[in-house]
């Protein structure tokens, strides 16, 4: 196993303390976090695998200096997750 360091709000730590220990549902913070991450990954990977495939429409002469394509995720009429792209015109570029 690899060690991963994360910063979480104090309220999360307080809630975690209530779920661990001799009378808790989990033997340790590490085990609770491993279970939480595992459940999250299962859920997210299931959604990603079930996502309906999309056909990316080719735009002739797409001007990436003046337009940007943004992926938008939604639900189709069959209640399946889908990903589409919306094209937005860039009005002003911010310099960083």
C-alpha positions as CSV (number, residue, x, y, z in Angstrom):
1,X,0.0,0.0,0.0
2,X,1.0,3.6,-0.6
3,X,0.8,6.4,1.9
4,X,-1.3,9.3,0.8
5,X,-1.6,12.5,2.8
6,X,-4.8,14.6,2.5
7,X,-6.0,17.7,4.3
8,X,-9.6,17.5,5.4
9,X,-11.8,19.9,7.4
10,X,-11.8,19.5,11.2
11,X,-15.5,18.6,11.0
12,X,-14.6,15.5,8.9
13,X,-12.1,14.4,11.5
14,X,-14.8,14.8,14.2
15,X,-17.2,12.6,12.2
16,X,-14.5,10.0,11.5
17,X,-13.7,9.8,15.2
18,X,-17.4,8.8,15.9
19,X,-17.1,5.9,13.4
20,X,-13.9,4.4,14.5
21,X,-12.6,2.5,17.5
22,X,-13.8,-0.3,19.7
23,X,-17.5,0.7,19.5
24,X,-17.3,2.1,16.0
25,X,-18.0,0.7,12.5
26,X,-14.3,0.8,11.5
27,X,-11.2,-0.2,13.3
28,X,-9.1,2.8,12.2
29,X,-9.2,6.1,10.3
30,X,-7.2,4.4,7.5
31,X,-9.7,1.6,7.1
32,X,-12.6,4.1,7.0
33,X,-10.9,6.2,4.4
34,X,-10.0,3.1,2.3
35,X,-13.6,2.0,2.3
36,X,-14.9,5.5,1.4
37,X,-12.4,5.8,-1.5
38,X,-13.2,2.3,-2.7
39,X,-17.0,3.1,-2.7
40,X,-16.4,6.4,-4.5
41,X,-14.2,4.7,-7.1
42,X,-16.7,1.9,-7.7
43,X,-19.5,4.5,-8.1
44,X,-17.5,6.8,-10.4
45,X,-16.1,4.0,-12.6
46,X,-19.6,2.4,-12.9
47,X,-20.9,5.8,-14.2
48,X,-18.0,6.2,-16.5
49,X,-18.4,2.7,-18.0
50,X,-22.1,3.2,-18.4
51,X,-21.7,6.5,-20.1
52,X,-23.2,6.5,-23.6
53,X,-20.7,6.9,-26.3
54,X,-20.9,10.2,-28.1
55,X,-20.0,11.1,-31.7
56,X,-17.8,14.1,-31.7
57,X,-18.9,16.4,-34.5
58,X,-16.1,17.6,-36.7
59,X,-16.1,21.3,-37.1
60,X,-14.4,22.5,-40.3
61,X,-12.0,25.3,-39.6
62,X,-12.5,25.3,-35.8
63,X,-11.0,28.5,-34.6
64,X,-9.4,27.7,-31.2
65,X,-8.3,31.3,-30.8
66,X,-11.9,32.6,-30.7
67,X,-13.9,29.5,-29.6
68,X,-13.7,26.8,-26.9
69,X,-15.5,23.5,-26.7
70,X,-16.6,22.4,-23.2
71,X,-17.8,18.9,-22.3
72,X,-21.2,18.9,-20.7
73,X,-22.5,15.7,-19.0
74,X,-26.2,15.1,-18.8
75,X,-28.9,12.4,-19.0
76,X,-30.6,11.3,-22.2
77,X,-34.3,10.3,-22.7
78,X,-33.4,6.7,-21.5
79,X,-32.0,8.1,-18.3
80,X,-28.4,7.2,-19.4
81,X,-25.5,9.5,-18.7
82,X,-24.2,11.2,-21.9
83,X,-21.5,13.6,-22.7
84,X,-21.9,16.4,-25.3
85,X,-19.9,19.4,-26.2
86,X,-20.9,23.0,-26.3
87,X,-19.0,25.6,-28.2
88,X,-18.6,29.0,-26.7
89,X,-17.2,32.1,-28.2
90,X,-14.3,33.6,-26.3
91,X,-15.0,37.3,-25.7
92,X,-11.9,38.2,-23.7
93,X,-8.9,36.1,-22.7
94,X,-7.5,36.6,-19.3
95,X,-3.8,36.9,-19.0
96,X,-2.2,35.0,-16.0
